[in-house]
Amino acid sequence: MNTYTRNSTVGDLMEDLRTAAIVTDLVKLSPFGALNGEEEGAEMLTAFLKYLPLRGLAAFSGGKLTDEMLNSMLMHLNWKIKSSNA
């Protein structure tokens, strides 16, 4: 069973089908969410996000994603993982 923390990377969550949609919504709250696959540097952005810790999304969000929101999201993700394994 995976347990996600503030130090888990965006890539970790994107690889898990149970959590990919939720982390995609989180990325939209960051400045990176305004970019799409047609933008120059999309490959570099994808690589950057893959290794970015979740706490980094909060830091880059300009207040759109607070630490409290991140902690709440992590509790939800970990509950979802635990529930799906039961």
NUNU-651257 format. One line per 4 residues: number of its first residue (from 1); for each residue x, y, z of C-alpha. Coordinates in steps of 0.2 Angstrom, whole numbers, plus 5000, padded with zeros to 4 digits. Each point is the difference from the previous one (the first is absolute). Example, Ala and Ser with C-alpha at 12.3 -4.5 7.8 and 13.67 -1.06 7.14 Angstrom:
2
1> 5062/4978/5039; 5006/5017/4997
//
This chain:
86
1> 5000/5000/5000; 5006/5017/4995; 4999/5014/5013; 5002/5018/4992
5> 5008/5014/5009; 5005/5018/4997; 5017/4993/4993; 4991/4988/4988
9> 5003/5006/4982; 4987/5005/4987; 5007/4985/4990; 4996/4988/5014
13> 4982/5005/5000; 4999/5001/4981; 5005/4982/4999; 4986/4994/5011
17> 4983/4999/4991; 4992/5003/5017; 5008/5016/5003; 5004/5007/4982
21> 4984/5010/4998; 5002/5009/5017; 5018/5005/4997; 4995/5006/4983
25> 4988/5012/5008; 5014/5006/5012; 5011/5004/4986; 4987/5011/4993
29> 5001/5011/5015; 5019/5003/4997; 5007/5012/4987; 5004/4984/4990
33> 4982/4996/4998; 4998/5014/4987; 5011/4991/4988; 4994/4987/4988
37> 5009/4987/4990; 5001/5011/4985; 5011/5013/5009; 5019/5001/4997
41> 5009/4991/5014; 4986/4988/5004; 5012/4985/5001; 5011/5009/5012
45> 4985/5006/5010; 4994/4982/5001; 5017/4994/5006; 5001/5014/5013
49> 4982/4996/5007; 5004/4981/5000; 5014/5003/5013; 4992/5015/5009
53> 4994/4996/5018; 4982/5004/5004; 5006/5013/5012; 5008/5009/4985
57> 4982/5002/4992; 4995/5009/5016; 5015/5011/4999; 4998/5004/4982
61> 4981/5003/5001; 5000/5018/5006; 4988/4996/5014; 4987/4990/4989
65> 5006/4984/5008; 5003/5002/5019; 5009/4988/5012; 4983/4997/5008
69> 4993/4995/4983; 5015/4989/4996; 4999/4991/5016; 4981/4997/4998
73> 5003/4994/4982; 5013/4988/5007; 4988/4993/5013; 4987/4997/4987
77> 5013/4992/4988; 5006/4988/5014; 4983/4996/5005; 4995/4996/4982
81> 5015/4989/4998; 4996/4991/5017; 4982/4998/4995; 5004/4992/4983
85> 5012/4988/5008; 4986/4994/5012
//
